[in-house]
Amino acid sequence: MASGQAEQRESYAVVRLDSFRGFTPRPENVTVKKVVSSLADAELEVRYLNGLAATGTVYFVQRTTVALESRAAQPVSAPPVSAPPVSAPPIAASAPKPAPDARSRRARAEKKKSKKNKKKSTKGRRK
């Protein structure tokens, strides 16, 4: 490999596209939610997020590459004494999944299913 070039690794981006009536594609309508190294992980995440997504929002997988820099690690200088230490919140191994949006496909399907179950239970009671 030539010097100055970074090594690249194949990855998969989970991308969200927000659309609405009279949709005109714009950069603010596209969001990269996550980049993972496994296609299977990306597909599972997309399937899950599409189940929770509000109407007009679509998640999909996009193949991409990630540049791996091969520079030696540089020592980090200590923060100035007058500045308070900055601590980042701990990153959980697996964050809890958010509750489905009331407008999501999953929420609408569950509501429809519960209505069907109500009709079935009241249908047999009539005399």
N, C-alpha and C positions, 0 to 999 in steps of 0.2 A: 504494500500500500504506500502511496506517495506521502511524503511528509506534509503536514498541514491539513490533511483530510481526516475527518472523524469517521470511526467505524459506525455502521448503521445496523439496526436490528428491526426486523419486521414486527409490527404491532397493529392493533386494531382499535380504532376510536369509536366510542359510542356517541353518536351525534343526535341532537334534538333539533327538529325543524318545527317552528311555530307558524301555522298558517291561519288564515281567516278569510272571510268573504271579500272578493276583490283583491286577492293576495298578489303582491308584487314582491319578488325575492329581494331581500336586503340582508346585509351582514348581521344586523341585530336580531334577525329571525333564526339564526343558526348558532347553536351552542355545542361545543365539545364537552360532554359530561364527564367522560373518563377515557383513559387510554390503558389498554391491557395487552398482555403479550400472547394471550390465548384466544383463538377464534371462538371456542366453545364458551369461555367466560363472557365474551362480548355478546354472543347470541343469547345467552341466558339473561344477561342484564337487559338487553333490548326487549326480550319477551316480557320480562317483569315490568319494565317501565311503560311499555305500550299498554299493559293491562291497567296501569294506574293513570295514564295520561288523560288529560282533558280533551274534549272534542277539538279537533284541529291541530293537535300536537302529535307528531310522529317521531319515533326513535328508530335509528337504523345503524348498521355497522359500516364503517369505512376503513379499508385497509390503508395503512400508512407506514412510514418508517420513522424510527427515533434515532437521532445521532448520539452516539456514545463518545464522549470526549476522552481522549487518552492522555490528557495532561496530568502531571504529578499534582497531588493535593497540595494546596497552599495553606500555610498556617493562618488561622484566623486570629486577628489581634483582639485583645480584651477590650470590652467597652470602657469608656471613660468612667472614672470613679464617681463623678457627679450624676451620671445617668443611672436610674434604677434598672436592675436587671430585667430583661424582657424574657418572658417564658411563654412558649407556645402551648396551646392546649394539647393534651395527649391525644394521639390518633388511635381510635379504637380499631381492633382487628377486624371486626365486622360491625358496622354501624347499624342501629335498628332501622328497619324499613319504614318509610313514612306511610301514614294511613292513606287510603285511596281518596282522591279528590271526588267530591260529590258529582262532578260532571264527567268522571272517568268512565271508560268502557266497562271496567269491572263493576263499578258502583251501579251503573245503569242496568247491567246484566243481573246483578244480585237483586235489585229492586223489582225487575221484571219477573224473576224467578219467585220471589216472595208473593207477588200478586197472583201468579198462577197457582201457587200452593194454597192461597186463601180461597180462590175460586173452587179448587178441587175439594177442599174441606167443607165448604158451605153447600156445594152441589148435592152431596149425599144426604144432607140434613132436611131438605125440603120434603114435605108430604102433602 
